[in-house]
Amino acid sequence: SFIHNLGGLIMKKVLVVLFALMCVVGTANAQQIKLSVGPEVALPMGAFGDAANIGFGGTVRAEYPVAPNMNLMLTAGYLMWGGKEFDFGFMKVTTDYSAIPILAGAKYFFAPGIYGMAEVGIHMFTFKAETTGGLFAGSSSTSESKFGGGVGIGYEAALSPTVGLDLNAKYAFVADDLSYIGARVGVKFGL
């Protein structure tokens, strides 16, 4: 639809501007950029929860401080959800889902170590289905980019002077009822 395409175009421009800003600022003071790498669990919600099981994957996040209590973030990763089997009697369909999230956002610290976060971007989904039974046997897959965002809370703690732990949980709202609740444990370090 027109609104979906317009939203995607606006989101691409926002991501390009944020990425360019982080690159420019980062080259001026690269030692302030922090990376966080960690596994993520994704619990599908609504209709997505009816079609998929709990998901797993990992994400990489780059952060740059822009104010004493605020960091800009860029996040990318890979998530996969095990599908469910649907038995229609004359055929069975097994589904499988995966996504590459690419998100930009901000993290605001309310107190030492405690923060809220918000992000927007796209999830590049791949949907696979395998059908067994009679004339309907076969497999198919399709890929689509879905606009979305997320809000969450988290906690950071120092493990050493250069390494930290970043724990967070978020509600990721994704177009076409592909939303999920995510929980992540990241190890954070400077470049």
Salt bridges, closest charged atoms under 4 A:
GLU63 OE2 - LYS107 NZ 2.64
GLU63 OE1 - LYS188 NZ 2.94
GLU119 OE2 - LYS170 NZ 2.74
GLU144 OE1 - LYS146 NZ 2.55
GLU156 OE2 - LYS107 NZ 2.72
GLU156 OE2 - LYS188 NZ 2.83
ASP166 OD2 - LYS107 NZ 2.92
ASP176 OD2 - LYS146 NZ 2.36
